[in-house]
Amino acid sequence: MHRHEVKVSPEEEAQLLALAEKHRVTIPRLLIEAALNEDSESPSERRDQFMQLSQLQRLIGTVANNINQIARHANSTGVIPAEAAASIAHARRVIIRIDRQLAELAGR
């Protein structure tokens, strides 16, 4: 383990404290991540991305469950439920949303 000492002005200290609080990290963690992160991505930006991806993961699970229920019903009865078209349209919207989110993340 190595220790580094950094001296800052009172104004810089205030800015660092505000940023660290905003990103919910310590000042040392903020400085390390800022210095070592080539993408210049802040901890809160990564947290936001994680939350967006988690939400998309839940959506995928919901859509997959709906489509599986429709397929199970159709396979067992030979009848396609009336709500199948709406569920498939919803699945398409979710897929488009996922594609957009992934494209946005890839562009960073």
RADAFEN-V147878 format. One record per residue. RES is the residue in one small letter. PHI is phi in whole degrees, 0 to 359 (* if undefined). NEAR is the number of other ideal C-beta (glycine too) atoms within 10 Angstrom. Layout:
# RADAFEN-V147878
res=[RES RES]
phi=[PHI PHI]
near=[NEAR NEAR]
This chain:
# RADAFEN-V147878
res=[m h r h e v k v s p e e e a q l l a l a e k h r v t i p r l l i e a a l n e d s e s p s e r r d q f m q l s q l q r l i g t v a n n i n q i a r h a n s t g v i p a e a a a s i a h a r r v i i r i d r q l a e l a g r]
phi=[* 239 238 234 252 235 258 227 285 301 294 296 300 297 295 296 299 296 295 297 294 302 269 57 225 281 298 302 296 300 294 297 295 294 286 262 269 292 278 55 268 277 301 290 296 294 297 298 298 299 296 296 293 296 296 296 297 296 299 300 298 295 297 299 297 298 295 297 296 297 297 298 298 297 291 277 251 79 242 274 299 299 280 300 298 294 293 292 298 297 300 297 298 295 298 297 297 296 302 297 296 294 295 296 294 290 283 277]
near=[2 3 5 7 4 9 6 12 8 7 8 11 12 11 12 18 12 10 17 17 11 12 18 11 18 11 15 13 13 20 17 13 16 15 7 7 12 5 8 9 13 17 18 13 13 14 13 11 15 10 10 14 14 10 12 15 11 10 17 14 10 13 19 12 10 17 15 10 14 17 12 10 15 13 8 8 9 7 9 12 13 7 13 17 11 11 15 14 10 16 17 11 12 16 13 10 14 16 10 10 15 12 9 11 11 7 6 9]
